[in-house]
Amino acid sequence: MFALLCLGTRAFGQIKFVQEAEGSNSGTINTSLAVTFASPTTSGDLIVAYVAPATNQPGSISVTDSDGNAYTAATSTLSASQCPIAQQFFYASNIVGGNDTITTTITNPDGLALVILEYSGIAISPLDSQAGTSQMGCPWSNSPSSDVLVTNGNDLVVSGAVLTSANTMLTPGSGYTLRTDAFHGFAVEDEVLSAAGTYTGTFRSSGPANWVAAAIAFKPSGILCGQLDDGLTHVPPSYVCTGANCGPNPFPPPPVGQSYVDPQYGCRVVRLADGIAQFGVPAHHYYGTFASFNADDSKVMLFLDNGGKVIVDLHGNVTVSLANMPASNTSVYLWDPVNPAVFYYSNGNQFLKGTITNNAVSSTALHTFDGYSNCAIPDQEDLSEDGSKIWLVCTPIGASADQNVAVLYNLLSDTIVSGNLVIGAKESGWHKIQVFPSGKMLLTGALCNGTQCIYNTDGTLYWQPPFAYSSHSEVGSDLQGREVMISSASGIASLNACGSEMWSSLTVIDINAKAPVNCLIGAPPNPKLPAWEISYRDSGDSSSGKWALLSTFDQGVCPDYSCFYPQDLAANWQSLWRPYDEELILVKIDGSQVQRLGYSWSRSAENYWAVPRASISRDGKYLIFDSNFNISNTGFPQYSDVYLMQIQ
């Protein structure tokens, strides 16, 4: 039997078996075998190939297919001299889809068997764990089994066994489903785990025989990459290069549209922009508190260092150029949460809709705010969760910015909900404004004694939390539908859910109960959270839950741990590095899981725009962040470019 130890419980997409096909030319002089699925495969699915060569040492095995999918070799048992049985698993994730023939090739011409299986609901980076057979000899029994597998729960486990006796019947272990013919002398079974715990499974044969077995566990769709938090410091590899033949950047970024794999956490990152080469200036994505991705995750809004805006696809191709973007009185262009071709912006005293057709944008004024000379979208605000409400900062005709008012506008009904709250000029009265799902406003700034206030939709004060300081905060709804604010407790015990750590941690606060409901991250004995920015999409309710994205940065000045070598990097930078420094971190809104995704590779102590400001898409599938790790010889001290990661 093999044991499956499941650690924790996570909600993921449902894994489903789609189809199986098998073939054998054992007993012939052949080095290859091709098997075709009966039905076309589906794009994004997983193909598992189980290869069992004839009873001799195969030398080596490879697998290809007619759709060009790439296969990764997984667990195997290649025979020792005393046991001439062999097997090997291969898999291809996130497949192209279509009519597909899979071919396996071995180095010795003695025939082989091939089983191919298709599954849906599997993560793009799917491998969780694998195990072959511990015995190097020929076990003689009627219970083929693999070694122990350790999984994260909710996995698909596929197990294979091959016998020396072709006439012996194989049946599946408890909880498993046999996917092959029972009398071929080889067999493949599978099981989708449903709960945390310890699992056992085994094949049973109708009579004793020599056997080898293997098993492999695949993660369901959900979090695709990265590592569960272990609370340890991981100093990034290739951060500096001190050898005689080193270039200025030991870990250079790829060209636009190409990718790299984070060397510590394994997530794949695509470069979306090369601002200097493409636009003559650095490129950013602005702030993480509003969505940079459109409704179907096909487009990203970029902001250039000269104030211009462009729209690119997920490969960095420009789909709407700088010349085709409409003018605005603010840097914020907000995507519609439903229509992927629509975004919103303000100009003068109008709130407008931009509609993308091919590479052009047509504009429609949704509302003209009579009585005001200017109405602008605050620079860190998004639309409300349902896409209906937004707070604008408007200047009455003939008045100065000190007399600005906050106007709550419902763009779906084209109505002004309220316009009575005088908030003054930016920084003199307010620093940033965010909107809760209900339309309530979170205001950070001088109007709240330098901290934070929550206002009702009619502009009256709802609650001023007793913070002594303000911090980067986010708003939305949690898994229970509560309207929440994610913030540091700033030393206030009554608003803290993170135990003895009331500063370098984040608490989820129910604004209706005016009380904390859970600690997001940072509760002892877990590490403290470094300086952070947070991005949360309350509509990002995928099958794996709602996730907050954190990007940490160096709040110090150079020389420090996050500076360029050799001119600014502290000599003891490695000893200064702490858990989560310069990392991209995904945290479930109930605090039940922390996933470390990768480094931003941005030397964030260098300048303001080096702070990554990572932003998560509304459905929680993608993130983007800024990085200056290609600053060498650009001539721009505020240099940055934009990078993308798929996380679900």
Phi, psi and omega per residue, in radians:
M1 nan 2.662 2.995
F2 -2.080 2.502 -3.072
A3 -1.743 2.427 3.097
L4 -2.034 1.888 -3.123
L5 -1.652 2.034 -3.075
C6 -1.795 2.219 -3.079
L7 -1.893 1.974 3.066
G8 1.431 2.979 3.094
T9 -2.231 2.359 3.136
R10 -2.394 2.540 3.105
A11 -1.598 2.099 -3.084
F12 -2.297 3.040 3.068
G13 -1.124 2.770 -3.084
Q14 -1.439 2.174 3.087
I15 -1.449 2.348 3.133
K16 -2.325 2.403 2.960
F17 -1.285 2.323 -3.086
V18 -1.830 -0.972 -3.110
Q19 -2.868 2.831 3.138
E20 -2.446 2.608 3.001
A21 -2.559 2.677 -3.113
E22 -2.595 2.791 3.106
G23 -2.793 2.839 -3.133
S24 -2.673 2.371 2.952
N25 -2.182 0.526 3.119
S26 -1.016 2.484 -3.110
G27 1.580 0.038 3.104
T28 -2.012 2.943 3.094
I29 -1.650 1.454 -3.110
N30 -2.374 2.568 3.066
T31 -1.939 -0.007 3.136
S32 -2.537 2.808 3.110
L33 -2.639 2.340 3.125
A34 -2.036 2.374 3.105
V35 -2.286 2.395 -3.088
T36 -2.006 2.380 3.026
F37 -1.165 2.548 -3.138
A38 -1.226 -0.545 -3.128
S39 -2.142 2.715 3.088
P40 -1.044 2.470 3.067
T41 -1.358 2.866 -3.093
T42 -1.859 2.349 3.115
S43 -0.954 2.379 3.125
G44 1.597 -0.191 -3.117
D45 -1.351 3.120 3.115
L46 -1.971 2.370 2.980
I47 -1.945 2.253 3.045
V48 -1.940 2.283 3.108
A49 -2.070 2.221 3.101
Y50 -1.984 2.111 -3.060
V51 -1.986 2.243 3.109
A52 -2.234 1.682 3.114
P53 -1.150 2.868 3.066
A54 -1.056 2.936 -2.965
T55 -1.295 1.227 2.908
N56 -2.744 2.983 -3.132
Q57 -1.198 2.065 -3.041
P58 -1.385 -0.317 -3.065
G59 1.485 -1.332 3.082
S60 -2.670 2.773 -3.070
I61 -2.306 2.525 3.032
S62 -2.455 2.780 -3.136
V63 -2.390 2.376 3.028
T64 -2.375 2.998 3.010
D65 -2.539 2.968 -3.017
S66 -1.316 -0.220 3.125
D67 -1.666 -0.009 3.117
G68 1.404 0.245 3.087
N69 -1.197 2.518 3.141
A70 -1.598 2.306 -3.100
Y71 -1.870 2.379 3.109
T72 -1.847 2.269 3.081
A73 -1.283 2.344 -3.134
A74 -2.083 -2.507 -3.027
T75 -1.066 2.546 -3.124
S76 -2.628 2.801 2.945
T77 -2.322 1.770 3.084
L78 -1.681 2.376 -2.883
S79 -1.169 2.546 2.930
A80 -1.459 3.011 -3.058
S81 -1.065 -0.541 -3.096
Q82 -1.528 -0.043 -3.101
C83 -2.461 1.704 -3.005
P84 -1.446 0.842 3.110
I85 -2.117 2.521 -3.116
A86 -2.530 2.826 3.097
Q87 -2.854 2.787 3.027
Q88 -2.820 2.423 3.007
F89 -1.638 2.547 2.959
F90 -2.328 2.743 3.070
Y91 -2.584 2.659 3.035
A92 -2.237 2.120 -3.098
S93 -1.798 2.769 3.093
N94 0.865 0.933 -2.990
I95 -1.220 2.856 -3.125
V96 -1.202 -0.759 -3.101
G97 1.631 2.557 3.140
G98 2.301 -3.027 3.066
N99 -1.157 2.195 -2.946
D100 -2.397 2.273 3.008
T101 -2.003 2.220 -3.124
I102 -1.820 2.332 -3.103
T103 -2.158 2.291 3.038
T104 -1.996 2.550 -3.094
T105 -2.294 2.400 3.081
I106 -2.131 2.879 -3.069
T107 -1.533 -0.363 3.134
N108 -1.868 2.293 -3.024
P109 -1.447 1.312 -3.133
D110 -2.303 0.271 3.116
G111 1.413 2.920 -3.083
L112 -2.932 2.987 3.045
A113 -2.065 2.597 -3.136
L114 -2.412 2.225 3.037
V115 -2.037 2.252 3.093
I116 -2.114 2.435 -3.086
L117 -2.393 2.501 3.081
E118 -2.027 2.389 3.114
Y119 -2.318 2.555 3.027
S120 -1.924 2.885 3.116
G121 1.359 0.435 -3.097
I122 -1.840 2.532 3.108
A123 -1.093 2.662 3.120
I124 -1.168 -0.683 2.993
S125 -1.782 1.512 -2.766
P126 -1.560 -0.424 -2.947
L127 -1.177 2.217 3.056
D128 -1.823 -0.960 3.100
S129 -2.756 2.935 -3.086
Q130 -2.658 2.737 -3.136
A131 -2.729 2.360 3.021
G132 -1.731 -2.694 3.123
T133 -1.730 2.353 -3.087
S134 -1.277 -0.552 -3.065
Q135 -1.265 2.336 3.060
M136 -1.609 -0.263 3.080
G137 -1.606 -2.717 3.130
C138 -1.878 1.726 3.064
P139 -1.093 2.381 3.141
W140 -1.987 1.785 -3.141
S141 -2.889 3.130 3.053
N142 -1.947 0.476 3.137
S143 -2.348 1.261 3.077
P144 -1.043 2.418 3.139
S145 -2.731 2.784 3.089
S146 -1.788 -3.121 3.041
D147 -1.293 -3.072 -3.110
V148 -1.307 2.407 3.014
L149 -1.924 2.444 3.017
V150 -1.999 2.118 -3.077
T151 -2.167 2.988 3.112
N152 -1.700 0.175 3.125
G153 1.553 2.700 3.124
N154 1.084 0.299 -3.087
D155 -1.392 2.842 2.842
L156 -1.647 2.204 3.067
V157 -1.954 2.183 3.091
V158 -2.030 2.222 -3.105
S159 -2.169 2.512 3.118
G160 -2.291 2.656 3.088
A161 -2.555 2.580 3.070
V162 -2.360 2.448 -3.078
L163 -1.983 2.855 3.010
T164 -1.450 -0.232 -3.106
S165 -1.923 1.931 -3.067
A166 -1.274 -0.320 -3.094
N167 -1.619 0.051 3.140
T168 -1.507 2.378 -3.120
M169 -1.507 2.338 3.076
L170 -1.873 2.342 3.076
T171 -2.143 2.702 -3.056
P172 -1.326 2.759 3.040
G173 -1.310 2.990 -3.110
S174 -1.050 2.238 3.124
G175 1.556 -0.177 -3.093
Y176 -1.757 2.721 3.074
T177 -1.980 2.206 3.106
L178 -1.328 2.264 -3.102
R179 -1.873 -0.021 -3.071
T180 -2.179 2.993 3.062
D181 -1.125 2.410 -3.021
A182 -1.316 -0.252 -2.975
F183 -1.991 0.280 -3.069
H184 -1.529 -0.147 -3.095
G185 1.514 -0.057 2.999
F186 -2.436 2.730 -3.102
A187 -2.733 2.656 3.045
V188 -2.293 2.353 3.100
E189 -2.259 2.843 3.087
D190 -2.560 2.833 3.069
E191 -2.668 2.422 3.006
V192 -1.759 2.077 -3.108
L193 -1.241 2.556 -3.050
S194 -2.080 -0.227 -3.093
A195 -2.747 2.816 3.092
A196 -1.207 2.641 3.125
G197 2.569 -3.017 3.119
T198 -1.803 2.252 -3.072
Y199 -2.044 2.548 2.996
T200 -2.200 2.693 3.115
G201 -2.833 2.665 -3.121
T202 -2.812 2.700 2.919
F203 -1.473 2.721 2.987
R204 -2.184 2.375 3.104
S205 -1.975 2.684 -3.075
S206 -1.259 -0.219 3.086
G207 -2.763 2.793 -3.128
P208 -1.165 2.542 3.135
A209 -2.797 2.855 2.965
N210 -1.287 2.506 -3.069
W211 -2.666 2.776 2.868
V212 -2.315 2.668 -3.096
A213 -2.536 2.759 3.110
A214 -2.634 2.781 3.098
A215 -2.519 2.670 -3.121
I216 -2.503 2.432 -3.113
A217 -2.012 2.324 -3.132
F218 -2.052 2.461 -3.139
K219 -1.391 2.529 3.065
P220 -1.324 2.908 3.059
S221 -1.057 2.539 -2.973
G222 2.625 -2.254 3.101
I223 -1.285 2.155 -2.997
L224 -1.519 -0.501 -2.945
C225 -2.622 -3.090 -3.139
G226 1.504 -2.976 -3.086
Q227 -2.351 2.485 2.997
L228 -1.034 2.477 -3.071
D229 -1.070 2.238 3.044
D230 -1.868 0.031 3.105
G231 1.287 0.132 -3.056
L232 -1.755 2.798 3.023
T233 -1.433 2.236 3.058
H234 -2.121 1.801 3.117
V235 -1.266 2.252 -3.038
P236 -1.134 2.308 3.052
P237 -1.253 2.725 3.091
S238 1.063 0.483 3.132
Y239 -1.319 -0.600 3.060
V240 -2.353 2.867 3.123
C241 -2.458 2.046 -3.022
T242 -1.960 0.063 -3.132
G243 -1.258 2.870 -3.086
A244 -1.112 -0.518 -3.074
N245 -1.775 0.279 -3.103
C246 -1.344 2.496 2.988
G247 -1.479 -3.085 -3.105
P248 -1.224 -0.322 -3.118
N249 -2.345 1.862 -3.095
P250 -1.251 -0.249 3.117
F251 -2.315 1.301 -3.031
P252 -1.262 2.579 3.088
P253 -1.312 2.756 3.118
P254 -1.398 3.006 3.013
P255 -1.159 2.893 3.122
V256 -0.995 2.351 3.123
G257 1.546 -0.244 3.095
Q258 -1.778 3.033 -2.955
S259 -2.333 2.879 2.960
Y260 -2.326 2.840 3.079
V261 -1.885 2.197 3.126
D262 -1.011 2.148 -3.009
P263 -1.225 -0.253 3.125
Q264 -1.686 -0.786 -2.976
Y265 -1.950 -0.151 2.951
G266 1.463 0.077 3.113
C267 -1.402 2.520 3.137
R268 -1.584 2.354 -3.063
V269 -2.169 2.296 3.130
V270 -1.817 2.360 3.069
R271 -1.455 2.123 -3.083
L272 -1.654 -0.322 -3.063
A273 -2.646 2.535 2.884
D274 -2.174 1.467 -2.951
G275 -0.955 -0.746 -3.090
I276 -1.117 -0.825 -3.101
A277 -1.243 -0.664 -3.049
Q278 -1.468 -0.699 -2.967
F279 -2.202 -0.089 3.141
G280 1.439 -0.047 3.141
V281 -2.512 2.802 3.078
P282 -1.070 2.746 3.140
A283 -2.109 2.503 3.084
H284 -2.298 3.060 2.958
H285 -2.012 0.115 3.098
Y286 1.338 -2.188 -3.005
Y287 -1.879 2.737 -3.111
G288 -1.508 -0.111 -3.079
T289 -1.444 -0.076 2.956
F290 -2.274 2.764 -2.985
A291 -1.272 2.189 3.031
S292 -1.554 -0.277 -3.133
F293 -1.703 2.520 3.061
N294 -1.346 -3.083 -2.941
A295 -1.111 -0.571 -3.119
D296 -1.870 0.286 3.094
D297 1.048 0.506 3.132
S298 -1.734 -0.255 -3.061
K299 -2.409 2.657 3.133
V300 -2.303 2.375 3.089
M301 -1.557 2.184 3.098
L302 -1.973 2.609 3.139
F303 -2.083 2.247 -3.079
L304 -1.646 2.752 -3.077
D305 -1.106 -0.362 3.126
N306 -1.635 0.170 3.121
G307 1.642 -0.128 3.137
G308 -1.340 2.844 3.112
K309 -2.252 2.508 3.027
V310 -2.407 2.815 3.078
I311 -2.082 2.314 3.137
V312 -2.182 2.825 3.017
D313 -1.565 -3.041 -3.033
L314 -1.360 0.061 3.021
H315 -1.938 0.078 3.126
G316 1.528 0.054 3.095
N317 -1.274 2.317 3.132
V318 -1.286 2.102 3.130
T319 -1.768 -0.531 3.003
V320 -2.280 2.055 -3.039
S321 -1.371 2.964 3.091
L322 -0.993 -0.713 -3.101
A323 -1.173 -0.435 -3.079
N324 -1.674 -0.006 3.121
M325 -1.517 2.364 -3.128
P326 -1.269 2.681 3.135
A327 -1.289 2.670 -3.126
S328 -2.520 2.792 3.063
N329 -1.640 0.189 3.121
T330 -2.595 2.929 3.132
S331 -1.539 0.005 -3.021
V332 -1.741 2.131 2.974
Y333 -2.100 2.122 -2.986
L334 -1.878 2.250 3.137
W335 -1.302 2.481 2.988
D336 -1.186 2.394 -3.092
P337 -1.309 -0.157 -3.093
V338 -2.059 -0.854 -3.070
N339 -1.573 1.973 -3.060
P340 -1.229 -0.206 -3.123
A341 -1.674 0.046 -2.992
V342 -2.094 2.388 2.946
F343 -2.360 2.913 -3.096
Y344 -2.175 2.644 3.105
Y345 -2.749 2.995 3.112
S346 -2.131 2.662 3.065
N347 -2.762 2.276 -3.045
G348 1.048 -2.247 3.092
N349 -1.880 0.533 -3.121
Q350 -2.096 2.576 2.960
F351 -1.880 2.181 -2.950
L352 -2.180 2.743 3.049
K353 -1.960 2.276 3.029
G354 -1.847 2.257 -3.140
T355 -2.037 2.174 -3.090
I356 -1.556 2.201 3.004
T357 -2.226 2.011 -3.011
N358 0.975 -2.002 -3.118
N359 -1.914 0.217 -3.093
A360 -2.006 2.824 3.120
V361 -2.199 2.208 3.004
S362 -1.839 2.419 -3.040
S363 -1.945 2.477 3.089
T364 -2.311 2.211 3.085
A365 -1.348 2.086 3.127
L366 -1.483 -0.557 -3.133
H367 -2.756 2.394 2.986
T368 -1.869 2.151 -3.043
F369 -1.561 1.554 3.131
D370 -1.085 2.485 -3.129
G371 1.596 -0.081 3.128
Y372 -2.171 2.448 3.086
S373 -1.469 -0.367 -3.082
N374 -2.735 2.395 3.014
C375 -2.370 2.125 -3.034
A376 -2.225 2.633 3.052
I377 -1.398 2.173 3.079
P378 -1.025 2.619 -2.883
D379 -1.386 0.041 3.054
Q380 -2.249 0.277 -3.076
E381 -1.773 2.511 2.996
D382 -1.946 3.060 2.980
L383 -1.173 2.799 3.039
S384 -1.114 2.925 -3.035
E385 -0.943 -0.681 -3.122
D386 -1.526 0.057 3.097
G387 1.345 0.269 -3.026
S388 -1.818 -0.528 -2.928
K389 -2.094 2.553 3.088
I390 -2.698 2.463 3.027
W391 -1.603 2.283 3.077
L392 -1.992 2.642 3.046
V393 -1.795 2.030 -3.003
C394 -2.097 2.471 3.099
T395 -1.823 2.078 3.103
P396 -1.069 2.580 3.128
I397 -1.024 2.291 3.135
G398 1.422 -0.029 -3.110
A399 -1.783 2.890 3.061
S400 -1.637 3.018 3.129
A401 -1.100 -0.413 3.114
D402 -1.131 -0.277 -3.137
Q403 -1.851 0.295 3.106
N404 -0.988 2.529 3.065
V405 -2.100 2.704 3.050
A406 -1.618 2.149 -3.116
V407 -1.984 2.127 3.058
L408 -1.591 2.070 -3.069
Y409 -2.019 2.307 3.023
N410 -1.744 1.854 -3.057
L411 -1.352 -0.331 3.111
L412 -1.342 -0.655 3.102
S413 -1.708 -0.080 -3.108
D414 0.949 0.924 3.132
T415 -2.293 2.607 3.008
I416 -1.578 2.063 -3.112
V417 -1.371 -0.762 3.105
S418 -2.765 2.775 3.126
G419 -2.789 0.677 -3.033
N420 -1.869 -0.241 -3.025
L421 -1.478 2.008 3.080
V422 -1.461 2.114 -3.088
I423 -2.041 -0.193 3.094
G424 1.322 -2.897 -3.093
A425 -1.378 2.764 3.084
K426 -1.094 2.425 -3.084
E427 1.340 -0.731 3.080
S428 -1.230 -0.571 3.121
G429 -2.137 -0.607 -3.093
W430 -2.510 2.631 3.086
H431 -1.874 -0.780 3.063
K432 -2.653 2.762 -3.114
I433 -2.305 2.365 3.078
Q434 -2.338 2.722 -3.060
V435 -2.046 2.305 3.063
F436 -1.383 2.888 3.115
P437 -0.960 -0.622 -3.128
S438 -1.329 -0.240 -3.060
G439 1.829 -0.147 3.038
K440 -1.023 2.702 -3.095
M441 -1.933 2.386 2.922
L442 -1.795 2.049 3.122
L443 -1.974 2.279 3.074
T444 -1.978 2.230 3.103
G445 2.630 -2.907 -3.016
A446 -1.111 -0.532 3.133
L447 -1.039 -0.425 3.135
C448 -1.924 0.608 -3.136
N449 1.007 0.620 3.117
G450 1.397 0.054 3.131
T451 -1.959 -2.279 -3.037
Q452 -2.392 2.472 3.088
C453 -2.263 2.680 3.021
I454 -2.016 2.253 -3.125
Y455 -1.977 2.541 3.037
N456 -1.193 2.947 -3.136
T457 -1.182 -0.315 3.091
D458 -1.579 0.084 3.091
G459 1.575 -0.031 3.085
T460 -1.435 2.699 -3.127
L461 -1.232 2.213 3.096
Y462 -1.617 -0.864 -3.066
W463 -2.860 2.344 2.947
Q464 -1.968 1.776 3.118
P465 -0.984 2.542 -3.045
P466 -1.365 0.775 3.106
F467 -1.262 2.529 3.003
A468 -1.522 -0.407 -3.125
Y469 -2.431 2.785 3.017
S470 -1.665 2.888 3.102
S471 -2.633 2.997 3.002
H472 -1.107 2.205 -3.086
S473 -2.343 2.796 3.033
E474 -2.339 2.805 -3.102
V475 -2.299 2.779 3.109
G476 2.858 -2.677 3.070
S477 -2.195 2.600 -3.105
D478 -1.688 -2.940 -3.066
L479 -1.176 -0.364 3.104
Q480 -1.657 0.077 3.129
G481 1.416 0.135 3.102
R482 -1.299 2.497 3.066
E483 -1.375 2.109 -2.965
V484 -2.253 2.760 3.006
M485 -2.141 2.285 3.105
I486 -1.803 2.070 -3.002
S487 -2.733 2.798 2.889
S488 -1.199 2.548 3.078
A489 -1.296 -0.195 3.105
S490 0.875 0.670 3.072
G491 1.459 0.040 -3.096
I492 -1.618 1.920 -3.048
A493 -1.073 -0.630 -3.082
S494 -1.218 -0.249 3.122
L495 -1.983 0.289 -3.043
N496 -1.962 2.292 3.052
A497 -2.040 0.193 -3.024
C498 -1.901 0.637 3.038
G499 1.111 -2.313 -3.077
S500 -1.372 -0.185 3.141
E501 -1.657 1.853 -3.069
M502 -1.968 0.166 -3.115
W503 -2.169 -1.079 -3.082
S504 -1.579 0.978 3.130
S505 -2.688 2.935 3.123
L506 -2.189 2.267 3.139
T507 -1.952 2.492 3.033
V508 -1.648 2.081 -3.031
I509 -1.953 2.187 3.031
D510 -1.344 1.960 -3.045
I511 -1.331 -0.303 3.079
N512 -1.377 -0.755 3.058
A513 -1.400 -0.258 -3.095
K514 0.974 0.785 -3.071
A515 -2.635 2.659 3.106
P516 -1.273 2.557 3.120
V517 -1.993 -0.510 3.061
N518 -2.897 2.800 3.052
C519 -1.532 2.217 3.107
L520 -1.346 -0.878 -3.116
I521 -2.831 2.571 3.017
G522 1.870 0.044 3.134
A523 -1.291 2.323 3.068
P524 -1.016 2.543 0.156
P525 -1.527 0.208 3.100
N526 -1.228 2.797 -3.079
P527 -1.153 2.711 3.000
K528 -1.188 2.706 3.129
L529 -1.607 2.189 3.058
P530 -1.167 -3.118 3.061
A531 -0.921 2.375 -2.969
W532 -2.401 2.808 2.781
E533 -2.223 2.631 -2.989
I534 -2.237 2.498 3.101
S535 -2.331 2.149 -3.088
Y536 -2.406 2.271 3.080
R537 -1.953 1.870 -3.116
D538 -1.157 -0.303 3.064
S539 -1.553 -0.012 -3.140
G540 -1.379 0.989 -3.056
D541 -1.727 1.369 3.123
S542 -1.482 -3.053 -3.140
S543 -1.119 -0.321 -3.134
S544 -1.781 0.169 3.045
G545 1.804 -2.960 3.125
K546 -1.820 2.381 -2.999
W547 -2.224 2.367 2.992
A548 -1.695 2.448 -3.141
L549 -1.901 2.229 3.104
L550 -1.983 2.409 2.970
S551 -2.189 2.120 -3.070
T552 -1.680 2.745 -3.088
F553 -2.623 2.895 -3.124
D554 -1.543 1.995 -3.103
Q555 -1.492 -0.050 3.139
G556 -1.484 -2.879 3.109
V557 -2.181 2.718 -3.130
C558 -1.317 2.553 0.057
P559 -1.330 2.419 -3.141
D560 -2.747 -2.981 -3.085
Y561 -1.272 -0.373 -3.071
S562 -2.021 1.167 -3.134
C563 -2.477 2.937 -3.079
F564 -1.403 2.474 3.063
Y565 -1.611 2.440 0.050
P566 -1.725 -0.105 -2.925
Q567 -1.237 -0.556 -2.999
D568 -2.174 -0.225 -3.031
L569 -1.281 2.283 3.108
A570 -1.104 2.483 -3.111
A571 -1.058 -0.559 -3.124
N572 -1.806 0.572 -3.019
W573 -1.015 -0.631 -3.110
Q574 -1.149 -0.648 3.121
S575 -1.298 -0.334 3.098
L576 -1.437 -0.317 -3.075
W577 -1.200 2.337 -3.116
R578 -2.097 2.961 3.048
P579 -0.984 2.399 3.067
Y580 1.355 -0.073 -3.116
D581 -1.026 2.314 3.070
E582 0.989 0.565 -3.086
E583 -1.951 2.811 2.967
L584 -1.818 2.149 -2.969
I585 -2.267 2.288 3.117
L586 -1.872 2.240 -3.088
V587 -2.282 2.217 3.071
K588 -1.136 2.479 -2.980
I589 -1.061 -0.409 3.073
D590 -1.560 0.072 3.106
G591 1.338 0.161 -3.027
S592 -1.403 -0.257 -3.127
Q593 -2.609 2.343 3.044
V594 -2.100 2.123 -3.097
Q595 -2.058 2.112 3.113
R596 -1.594 2.109 -2.934
L597 -1.731 -0.594 -3.083
G598 2.840 3.111 3.078
Y599 -1.645 2.660 3.028
S600 -1.435 -0.274 -3.097
W601 0.961 0.391 3.128
S602 -1.795 2.159 3.110
R603 -1.362 1.440 -2.865
S604 -1.256 -0.267 3.080
A605 -1.332 -0.173 -3.062
E606 -1.239 -0.727 -3.084
N607 -2.896 3.000 -3.045
Y608 -1.068 -0.786 -3.075
W609 -1.406 0.000 3.024
A610 -1.397 -0.217 3.048
V611 -1.148 2.230 -2.971
P612 -1.131 -0.615 3.134
R613 0.858 0.828 -3.059
A614 -1.016 2.516 -3.089
S615 -2.272 2.337 -3.134
I616 -1.760 2.558 3.126
S617 -1.276 2.856 -3.077
R618 -1.075 -0.591 -3.138
D619 -1.574 0.037 3.083
G620 1.308 0.242 -3.072
K621 -1.578 -0.430 -3.046
Y622 -2.342 2.787 2.938
L623 -2.430 2.714 2.956
I624 -2.257 2.739 3.102
F625 -2.641 2.804 3.076
D626 -1.713 2.645 3.106
S627 -2.669 2.534 3.097
N628 -1.915 0.369 -2.993
F629 -1.318 0.117 2.977
N630 -2.005 0.545 -3.030
I631 -1.199 -0.310 -3.018
S632 -0.913 2.156 3.020
N633 1.086 0.412 3.114
T634 -1.453 -0.469 -3.096
G635 1.417 0.063 3.141
F636 -2.015 1.926 -3.138
P637 -1.132 -0.437 3.123
Q638 -1.713 0.480 -3.044
Y639 -1.065 2.461 2.930
S640 -2.792 2.784 2.969
D641 -2.335 3.014 -3.003
V642 -1.983 2.415 -3.094
Y643 -2.285 2.648 -3.049
L644 -2.196 2.539 3.066
M645 -2.386 2.342 2.999
Q646 -1.579 2.224 -3.040
I647 -2.063 -0.183 3.046
Q648 -2.419 nan nan
